[in-house]
Amino acid sequence: MPQLSPLFWMFSTLMIVFLLVSMMMVFYMNGINFNSIDGSKVYFMNWCW
């Protein structure tokens, strides 16, 4: 086992957060492009989260 586990966990958590934010942004943009009502719903869901 390598001794860089804290750095690995920090990097993995940063990557997971970045992927989640990018997925939410893509979903938000797709909702606005497809339907303005769905886009507003996604916008409120993002604020609730």
HTML snippet that shows the backbone in 3Dmol.js (N, CA, C, O; Angstrom):
<script src="https://3Dmol.org/build/3Dmol-min.js"></script>
<div id="view" style="width:600px;height:400px;position:relative"></div>
<script>
const pdb = `
ATOM      1  N   MET A   1       0.841  -1.204   0.000  1.00  0.00           N
ATOM      2  CA  MET A   1       0.000   0.000   0.000  1.00  0.00           C
ATOM      3  C   MET A   1       0.873   1.249   0.000  1.00  0.00           C
ATOM      4  O   MET A   1       1.785   1.344   0.821  1.00  0.00           O
ATOM      5  N   PRO A   2       0.632   2.195  -0.875  1.00  0.00           N
ATOM      6  CA  PRO A   2       1.422   3.435  -0.867  1.00  0.00           C
ATOM      7  C   PRO A   2       1.074   4.307   0.332  1.00  0.00           C
ATOM      8  O   PRO A   2      -0.010   4.192   0.904  1.00  0.00           O
ATOM      9  N   GLN A   3       1.998   5.173   0.702  1.00  0.00           N
ATOM     10  CA  GLN A   3       1.813   6.032   1.866  1.00  0.00           C
ATOM     11  C   GLN A   3       1.167   7.370   1.510  1.00  0.00           C
ATOM     12  O   GLN A   3       1.191   8.295   2.323  1.00  0.00           O
ATOM     13  N   LEU A   4       0.587   7.493   0.308  1.00  0.00           N
ATOM     14  CA  LEU A   4      -0.025   8.745  -0.128  1.00  0.00           C
ATOM     15  C   LEU A   4      -1.547   8.671  -0.041  1.00  0.00           C
ATOM     16  O   LEU A   4      -2.247   9.287  -0.845  1.00  0.00           O
ATOM     17  N   SER A   5      -2.057   7.923   0.930  1.00  0.00           N
ATOM     18  CA  SER A   5      -3.510   7.773   1.018  1.00  0.00           C
ATOM     19  C   SER A   5      -4.232   9.095   1.304  1.00  0.00           C
ATOM     20  O   SER A   5      -5.267   9.336   0.682  1.00  0.00           O
ATOM     21  N   PRO A   6      -3.752   9.975   2.212  1.00  0.00           N
ATOM     22  CA  PRO A   6      -4.482  11.246   2.408  1.00  0.00           C
ATOM     23  C   PRO A   6      -4.516  12.085   1.140  1.00  0.00           C
ATOM     24  O   PRO A   6      -5.551  12.666   0.812  1.00  0.00           O
ATOM     25  N   LEU A   7      -3.396  12.155   0.422  1.00  0.00           N
ATOM     26  CA  LEU A   7      -3.375  12.911  -0.828  1.00  0.00           C
ATOM     27  C   LEU A   7      -4.301  12.266  -1.856  1.00  0.00           C
ATOM     28  O   LEU A   7      -4.996  12.965  -2.594  1.00  0.00           O
ATOM     29  N   PHE A   8      -4.312  10.942  -1.904  1.00  0.00           N
ATOM     30  CA  PHE A   8      -5.193  10.245  -2.848  1.00  0.00           C
ATOM     31  C   PHE A   8      -6.658  10.522  -2.531  1.00  0.00           C
ATOM     32  O   PHE A   8      -7.450  10.774  -3.439  1.00  0.00           O
ATOM     33  N   TRP A   9      -7.029  10.478  -1.239  1.00  0.00           N
ATOM     34  CA  TRP A   9      -8.420  10.743  -0.866  1.00  0.00           C
ATOM     35  C   TRP A   9      -8.787  12.190  -1.167  1.00  0.00           C
ATOM     36  O   TRP A   9      -9.901  12.459  -1.616  1.00  0.00           O
ATOM     37  N   MET A  10      -7.867  13.132  -0.926  1.00  0.00           N
ATOM     38  CA  MET A  10      -8.146  14.534  -1.238  1.00  0.00           C
ATOM     39  C   MET A  10      -8.366  14.704  -2.735  1.00  0.00           C
ATOM     40  O   MET A  10      -9.312  15.370  -3.157  1.00  0.00           O
ATOM     41  N   PHE A  11      -7.495  14.102  -3.536  1.00  0.00           N
ATOM     42  CA  PHE A  11      -7.625  14.201  -4.993  1.00  0.00           C
ATOM     43  C   PHE A  11      -8.920  13.552  -5.472  1.00  0.00           C
ATOM     44  O   PHE A  11      -9.601  14.100  -6.338  1.00  0.00           O
ATOM     45  N   SER A  12      -9.264  12.391  -4.917  1.00  0.00           N
ATOM     46  CA  SER A  12     -10.490  11.698  -5.341  1.00  0.00           C
ATOM     47  C   SER A  12     -11.726  12.507  -4.967  1.00  0.00           C
ATOM     48  O   SER A  12     -12.664  12.600  -5.759  1.00  0.00           O
ATOM     49  N   THR A  13     -11.741  13.094  -3.770  1.00  0.00           N
ATOM     50  CA  THR A  13     -12.903  13.891  -3.380  1.00  0.00           C
ATOM     51  C   THR A  13     -13.021  15.131  -4.259  1.00  0.00           C
ATOM     52  O   THR A  13     -14.129  15.513  -4.636  1.00  0.00           O
ATOM     53  N   LEU A  14     -11.892  15.768  -4.592  1.00  0.00           N
ATOM     54  CA  LEU A  14     -11.938  16.937  -5.470  1.00  0.00           C
ATOM     55  C   LEU A  14     -12.464  16.549  -6.849  1.00  0.00           C
ATOM     56  O   LEU A  14     -13.256  17.284  -7.439  1.00  0.00           O
ATOM     57  N   MET A  15     -12.031  15.402  -7.365  1.00  0.00           N
ATOM     58  CA  MET A  15     -12.496  14.966  -8.678  1.00  0.00           C
ATOM     59  C   MET A  15     -13.993  14.652  -8.642  1.00  0.00           C
ATOM     60  O   MET A  15     -14.715  14.982  -9.583  1.00  0.00           O
ATOM     61  N   ILE A  16     -14.465  14.015  -7.559  1.00  0.00           N
ATOM     62  CA  ILE A  16     -15.891  13.685  -7.456  1.00  0.00           C
ATOM     63  C   ILE A  16     -16.720  14.959  -7.390  1.00  0.00           C
ATOM     64  O   ILE A  16     -17.763  15.052  -8.037  1.00  0.00           O
ATOM     65  N   VAL A  17     -16.264  15.950  -6.610  1.00  0.00           N
ATOM     66  CA  VAL A  17     -17.001  17.219  -6.512  1.00  0.00           C
ATOM     67  C   VAL A  17     -17.013  17.914  -7.866  1.00  0.00           C
ATOM     68  O   VAL A  17     -18.039  18.455  -8.278  1.00  0.00           O
ATOM     69  N   PHE A  18     -15.867  17.905  -8.569  1.00  0.00           N
ATOM     70  CA  PHE A  18     -15.804  18.548  -9.881  1.00  0.00           C
ATOM     71  C   PHE A  18     -16.748  17.867 -10.868  1.00  0.00           C
ATOM     72  O   PHE A  18     -17.431  18.540 -11.640  1.00  0.00           O
ATOM     73  N   LEU A  19     -16.790  16.526 -10.845  1.00  0.00           N
ATOM     74  CA  LEU A  19     -17.680  15.802 -11.753  1.00  0.00           C
ATOM     75  C   LEU A  19     -19.144  16.096 -11.426  1.00  0.00           C
ATOM     76  O   LEU A  19     -19.957  16.277 -12.332  1.00  0.00           O
ATOM     77  N   LEU A  20     -19.482  16.145 -10.134  1.00  0.00           N
ATOM     78  CA  LEU A  20     -20.864  16.438  -9.755  1.00  0.00           C
ATOM     79  C   LEU A  20     -21.263  17.835 -10.199  1.00  0.00           C
ATOM     80  O   LEU A  20     -22.361  18.033 -10.721  1.00  0.00           O
ATOM     81  N   VAL A  21     -20.377  18.806  -9.996  1.00  0.00           N
ATOM     82  CA  VAL A  21     -20.699  20.182 -10.397  1.00  0.00           C
ATOM     83  C   VAL A  21     -20.848  20.269 -11.911  1.00  0.00           C
ATOM     84  O   VAL A  21     -21.756  20.936 -12.406  1.00  0.00           O
ATOM     85  N   SER A  22     -19.962  19.600 -12.652  1.00  0.00           N
ATOM     86  CA  SER A  22     -20.047  19.655 -14.114  1.00  0.00           C
ATOM     87  C   SER A  22     -21.331  18.974 -14.601  1.00  0.00           C
ATOM     88  O   SER A  22     -21.973  19.465 -15.530  1.00  0.00           O
ATOM     89  N   MET A  23     -21.711  17.849 -13.984  1.00  0.00           N
ATOM     90  CA  MET A  23     -22.941  17.172 -14.377  1.00  0.00           C
ATOM     91  C   MET A  23     -24.154  18.049 -14.083  1.00  0.00           C
ATOM     92  O   MET A  23     -25.078  18.116 -14.893  1.00  0.00           O
ATOM     93  N   MET A  24     -24.161  18.726 -12.923  1.00  0.00           N
ATOM     94  CA  MET A  24     -25.279  19.604 -12.590  1.00  0.00           C
ATOM     95  C   MET A  24     -25.353  20.771 -13.567  1.00  0.00           C
ATOM     96  O   MET A  24     -26.447  21.175 -13.959  1.00  0.00           O
ATOM     97  N   MET A  25     -24.208  21.319 -13.965  1.00  0.00           N
ATOM     98  CA  MET A  25     -24.211  22.430 -14.914  1.00  0.00           C
ATOM     99  C   MET A  25     -24.725  21.964 -16.276  1.00  0.00           C
ATOM    100  O   MET A  25     -25.512  22.668 -16.909  1.00  0.00           O
ATOM    101  N   VAL A  26     -24.290  20.784 -16.736  1.00  0.00           N
ATOM    102  CA  VAL A  26     -24.755  20.263 -18.028  1.00  0.00           C
ATOM    103  C   VAL A  26     -26.258  20.004 -17.973  1.00  0.00           C
ATOM    104  O   VAL A  26     -26.979  20.333 -18.914  1.00  0.00           O
ATOM    105  N   PHE A  27     -26.734  19.416 -16.877  1.00  0.00           N
ATOM    106  CA  PHE A  27     -28.168  19.148 -16.735  1.00  0.00           C
ATOM    107  C   PHE A  27     -28.949  20.454 -16.703  1.00  0.00           C
ATOM    108  O   PHE A  27     -30.030  20.541 -17.285  1.00  0.00           O
ATOM    109  N   TYR A  28     -28.417  21.471 -16.030  1.00  0.00           N
ATOM    110  CA  TYR A  28     -29.090  22.777 -15.945  1.00  0.00           C
ATOM    111  C   TYR A  28     -29.155  23.431 -17.316  1.00  0.00           C
ATOM    112  O   TYR A  28     -30.191  23.982 -17.689  1.00  0.00           O
ATOM    113  N   MET A  29     -28.055  23.376 -18.077  1.00  0.00           N
ATOM    114  CA  MET A  29     -28.048  23.973 -19.408  1.00  0.00           C
ATOM    115  C   MET A  29     -28.985  23.211 -20.343  1.00  0.00           C
ATOM    116  O   MET A  29     -29.688  23.832 -21.141  1.00  0.00           O
ATOM    117  N   ASN A  30     -29.009  21.879 -20.261  1.00  0.00           N
ATOM    118  CA  ASN A  30     -29.909  21.094 -21.108  1.00  0.00           C
ATOM    119  C   ASN A  30     -31.363  21.408 -20.770  1.00  0.00           C
ATOM    120  O   ASN A  30     -32.197  21.499 -21.672  1.00  0.00           O
ATOM    121  N   GLY A  31     -31.683  21.575 -19.479  1.00  0.00           N
ATOM    122  CA  GLY A  31     -33.051  21.905 -19.091  1.00  0.00           C
ATOM    123  C   GLY A  31     -33.461  23.252 -19.664  1.00  0.00           C
ATOM    124  O   GLY A  31     -34.596  23.417 -20.112  1.00  0.00           O
ATOM    125  N   ILE A  32     -32.544  24.222 -19.653  1.00  0.00           N
ATOM    126  CA  ILE A  32     -32.875  25.555 -20.195  1.00  0.00           C
ATOM    127  C   ILE A  32     -33.042  25.453 -21.709  1.00  0.00           C
ATOM    128  O   ILE A  32     -33.922  26.101 -22.277  1.00  0.00           O
ATOM    129  N   ASN A  33     -32.211  24.651 -22.367  1.00  0.00           N
ATOM    130  CA  ASN A  33     -32.308  24.534 -23.819  1.00  0.00           C
ATOM    131  C   ASN A  33     -33.589  23.803 -24.217  1.00  0.00           C
ATOM    132  O   ASN A  33     -34.221  24.174 -25.206  1.00  0.00           O
ATOM    133  N   PHE A  34     -33.988  22.767 -23.465  1.00  0.00           N
ATOM    134  CA  PHE A  34     -35.156  21.983 -23.836  1.00  0.00           C
ATOM    135  C   PHE A  34     -36.446  22.706 -23.452  1.00  0.00           C
ATOM    136  O   PHE A  34     -37.341  22.870 -24.282  1.00  0.00           O
ATOM    137  N   ASN A  35     -36.539  23.143 -22.182  1.00  0.00           N
ATOM    138  CA  ASN A  35     -37.788  23.762 -21.718  1.00  0.00           C
ATOM    139  C   ASN A  35     -37.460  24.730 -20.593  1.00  0.00           C
ATOM    140  O   ASN A  35     -36.749  24.377 -19.652  1.00  0.00           O
ATOM    141  N   SER A  36     -37.977  25.951 -20.688  1.00  0.00           N
ATOM    142  CA  SER A  36     -37.667  26.956 -19.674  1.00  0.00           C
ATOM    143  C   SER A  36     -38.260  26.565 -18.323  1.00  0.00           C
ATOM    144  O   SER A  36     -37.664  26.858 -17.286  1.00  0.00           O
ATOM    145  N   ILE A  37     -39.433  25.905 -18.313  1.00  0.00           N
ATOM    146  CA  ILE A  37     -40.047  25.504 -17.044  1.00  0.00           C
ATOM    147  C   ILE A  37     -39.173  24.451 -16.366  1.00  0.00           C
ATOM    148  O   ILE A  37     -38.919  24.536 -15.165  1.00  0.00           O
ATOM    149  N   ASP A  38     -38.708  23.452 -17.136  1.00  0.00           N
ATOM    150  CA  ASP A  38     -37.819  22.444 -16.563  1.00  0.00           C
ATOM    151  C   ASP A  38     -36.525  23.088 -16.087  1.00  0.00           C
ATOM    152  O   ASP A  38     -35.983  22.687 -15.057  1.00  0.00           O
ATOM    153  N   GLY A  39     -36.020  24.077 -16.814  1.00  0.00           N
ATOM    154  CA  GLY A  39     -34.789  24.745 -16.404  1.00  0.00           C
ATOM    155  C   GLY A  39     -34.974  25.439 -15.068  1.00  0.00           C
ATOM    156  O   GLY A  39     -34.084  25.390 -14.220  1.00  0.00           O
ATOM    157  N   SER A  40     -36.126  26.091 -14.864  1.00  0.00           N
ATOM    158  CA  SER A  40     -36.364  26.761 -13.588  1.00  0.00           C
ATOM    159  C   SER A  40     -36.493  25.731 -12.470  1.00  0.00           C
ATOM    160  O   SER A  40     -36.038  25.974 -11.352  1.00  0.00           O
ATOM    161  N   LYS A  41     -37.113  24.572 -12.759  1.00  0.00           N
ATOM    162  CA  LYS A  41     -37.216  23.530 -11.736  1.00  0.00           C
ATOM    163  C   LYS A  41     -35.825  23.047 -11.341  1.00  0.00           C
ATOM    164  O   LYS A  41     -35.541  22.891 -10.153  1.00  0.00           O
ATOM    165  N   VAL A  42     -34.948  22.807 -12.327  1.00  0.00           N
ATOM    166  CA  VAL A  42     -33.585  22.367 -12.025  1.00  0.00           C
ATOM    167  C   VAL A  42     -32.855  23.455 -11.245  1.00  0.00           C
ATOM    168  O   VAL A  42     -32.073  23.155 -10.342  1.00  0.00           O
ATOM    169  N   TYR A  43     -33.105  24.714 -11.589  1.00  0.00           N
ATOM    170  CA  TYR A  43     -32.465  25.825 -10.882  1.00  0.00           C
ATOM    171  C   TYR A  43     -32.870  25.818  -9.409  1.00  0.00           C
ATOM    172  O   TYR A  43     -32.018  25.981  -8.535  1.00  0.00           O
ATOM    173  N   PHE A  44     -34.156  25.631  -9.126  1.00  0.00           N
ATOM    174  CA  PHE A  44     -34.595  25.585  -7.729  1.00  0.00           C
ATOM    175  C   PHE A  44     -34.053  24.341  -7.032  1.00  0.00           C
ATOM    176  O   PHE A  44     -33.695  24.402  -5.856  1.00  0.00           O
ATOM    177  N   MET A  45     -33.988  23.215  -7.740  1.00  0.00           N
ATOM    178  CA  MET A  45     -33.441  22.006  -7.135  1.00  0.00           C
ATOM    179  C   MET A  45     -31.980  22.208  -6.767  1.00  0.00           C
ATOM    180  O   MET A  45     -31.545  21.757  -5.707  1.00  0.00           O
ATOM    181  N   ASN A  46     -31.206  22.885  -7.633  1.00  0.00           N
ATOM    182  CA  ASN A  46     -29.804  23.142  -7.317  1.00  0.00           C
ATOM    183  C   ASN A  46     -29.686  24.026  -6.085  1.00  0.00           C
ATOM    184  O   ASN A  46     -28.808  23.804  -5.251  1.00  0.00           O
ATOM    185  N   TRP A  47     -30.554  25.026  -5.955  1.00  0.00           N
ATOM    186  CA  TRP A  47     -30.493  25.887  -4.766  1.00  0.00           C
ATOM    187  C   TRP A  47     -30.878  25.109  -3.521  1.00  0.00           C
ATOM    188  O   TRP A  47     -30.310  25.340  -2.454  1.00  0.00           O
ATOM    189  N   CYS A  48     -31.844  24.179  -3.633  1.00  0.00           N
ATOM    190  CA  CYS A  48     -32.216  23.373  -2.463  1.00  0.00           C
ATOM    191  C   CYS A  48     -31.067  22.456  -2.062  1.00  0.00           C
ATOM    192  O   CYS A  48     -30.792  22.284  -0.875  1.00  0.00           O
ATOM    193  N   TRP A  49     -30.404  21.877  -3.036  1.00  0.00           N
ATOM    194  CA  TRP A  49     -29.274  21.005  -2.711  1.00  0.00           C
ATOM    195  C   TRP A  49     -28.135  21.816  -2.137  1.00  0.00           C
ATOM    196  O   TRP A  49     -27.090  21.261  -1.800  1.00  0.00           O
TER     197      TRP A  49
END
`;
const viewer = $3Dmol.createViewer("view");
viewer.addModel(pdb, "pdb");
viewer.setStyle({}, {cartoon: {color: "spectrum"}});
viewer.zoomTo();
viewer.render();
</script>
